[in-house]
Amino acid sequence: MPWVRVDDQFPVNRKVRRLSDKAFRLYVSALCWCNANLTDGRIAESEITYVSDVRSPKRYANELVCAGLWEQNDAENGGGWTVHDYLEYQSSAEKIRADREAKRARQERWLDKKRAERDTGGDASQDATDDASKDDAPLPSHPIPKTNTSSQSSIPPYQVGRSIDDDDDDLRQVDEMVMRLLAPLAAQPITADYAAWVRKTILDKGRGRIQNKTAYVKRALEKDPRPYLPQGQTETPAPAAGRCPTHHQDLPCRGCAADAKARKDEA
């Protein structure tokens, strides 16, 4: 999705301050319409009524021309209007199409990779590390400063690169989940320090940045908890009633169902 760029000083620009409310509305609507329809700022006379719901749009188009915000096109050039300096601030139709094609190619490569992992029996626990969010359209915002010093913000200062997932409270929640999962399987108590070691060991095996640490660690423990049991314990005790003896999940076990499906597909 293309984004319209409007400077935050736009409403107080001397050209804009003189506009009537309807002309102002027509101008902003035209920016959105041109971006959505990839016209590079051109508005045909026959399409002016589609741009905005203001009455008598040609009258306010003339007001915008007089203010220097629109330009009247010659009849030999198709007539209509062109937003003044449109391509100075907005992306061209050519760039938007190229970005869309690049995004489509990235998504296709990502899907091909997932199909290949599935066909070769890849480790499903790695799914949480694959981040397709870079294929999403970026939010239109100012660059993030190194520290948040805005007097208009209620958010305390933060450091660039620090994510919510890195907060100590979130890591403690992961450790508590580790303790809950390993406690029924371990022959000795699982301490907070040991749970933190398990969490760090699993996360260090991940490829790239792991978006959901809790889900990633939980999936690894449910798949095979034995490598993460206290030293000297190589066998897990008998599972509690209602739990799968292989995957140590609540019955019905999704791990067993996945294994059965894989065997059926291979047959």
C-alpha positions, 0 to 999 in steps of 0.5 A, spaced: 500 500 500 503 506 498 503 512 503 501 519 502 506 524 505 504 530 508 509 535 512 506 537 519 507 544 517 502 543 511 496 546 514 500 553 516 503 554 509 501 561 507 499 558 500 494 553 504 492 558 510 488 562 504 484 556 502 477 555 503 475 549 507 472 545 501 478 547 497 483 544 502 479 538 503 479 537 495 487 538 495 488 532 501 483 528 497 486 529 491 493 526 494 490 520 496 486 519 490 492 520 485 497 515 490 491 510 490 490 510 482 498 511 480 497 518 476 503 521 478 499 527 480 495 528 474 487 529 475 483 528 468 477 533 468 472 527 467 474 524 473 474 530 478 468 528 481 471 522 483 476 525 487 472 528 493 465 529 494 465 536 495 460 540 491 462 544 484 469 541 485 471 545 478 470 551 482 475 549 488 480 546 483 480 553 480 481 556 487 487 551 488 490 553 481 490 560 483 493 558 490 499 555 486 497 548 489 495 545 482 497 546 475 492 547 469 494 542 464 493 544 456 488 541 452 493 538 448 496 535 454 489 532 456 486 537 460 485 537 467 490 538 473 496 536 476 498 537 483 504 542 483 511 538 485 507 532 486 513 527 485 517 532 489 514 529 495 510 522 493 512 516 490 512 515 482 507 510 479 513 507 477 517 506 483 510 503 487 509 498 481 517 496 482 516 496 490 510 491 489 513 487 484 519 486 489 515 485 495 511 479 491 518 476 489 520 476 497 513 473 499 514 468 493 521 466 496 519 466 503 513 461 501 518 457 497 522 456 503 517 454 507 514 449 502 521 446 501 522 445 509 515 442 509 517 437 503 524 435 507 521 434 514 524 441 516 524 442 524 518 446 525 520 449 531 524 454 527 517 457 524 517 462 530 524 465 527 522 466 520 519 473 520 515 475 514 514 482 517 519 485 512 514 484 507 509 488 510 508 496 508 512 500 513 508 505 517 509 512 515 512 515 521 518 520 522 525 516 524 525 514 531 530 518 535 536 515 539 532 517 545 524 519 546 525 526 548 518 529 546 514 533 551 508 530 547 509 523 548 507 519 554 512 514 553 518 514 557 525 515 554 528 508 550 534 506 546 534 504 539 534 497 538 531 495 544 524 491 543 519 489 548 521 482 547 527 484 551 524 486 557 526 483 564 519 481 565 518 478 559 524 473 560 522 472 567 515 469 564 519 465 559 523 462 565 517 461 569 514 457 563 520 453 562 519 451 570 512 449 569 514 444 563 520 441 566 518 440 573 513 434 572 519 431 568 525 432 572 527 428 578 530 434 582 527 441 583 528 446 577 531 453 579 530 460 576 537 460 574 537 453 571 530 455 567 534 461 565 540 457 562 535 453 558 531 459 555 538 462 553 540 455 550 534 454 546 534 461 544 541 461 542 540 456 537 535 460 533 536 463 526 535 470 526 531 474 531 526 470 534 519 474 535 516 470 540 521 467 545 515 464 549 512 460 543 519 458 540 522 455 547 515 452 549 515 448 542 522 446 543 521 443 550 515 440 547 518 437 542 524 433 546 525 436 553 531 431 554 537 435 552 534 440 557 533 436 563 538 437 569 545 433 568 545 426 570 538 425 568 537 421 561 530 419 562 524 422 563 519 419 568 513 416 566 508 422 564 502 424 568 495 421 567 492 425 560 499 426 557 503 423 551 509 419 553 512 421 547 511 428 546 509 430 554 503 434 551 496 434 553 492 428 550 490 428 544 497 430 542 498 434 537 505 431 536 503 424 535 498 427 530 503 430 526 507 424 526 502 420 523 500 425 518 508 425 516 508 417 516 502 417 511 504 422 507 511 418 506 507 412 504 
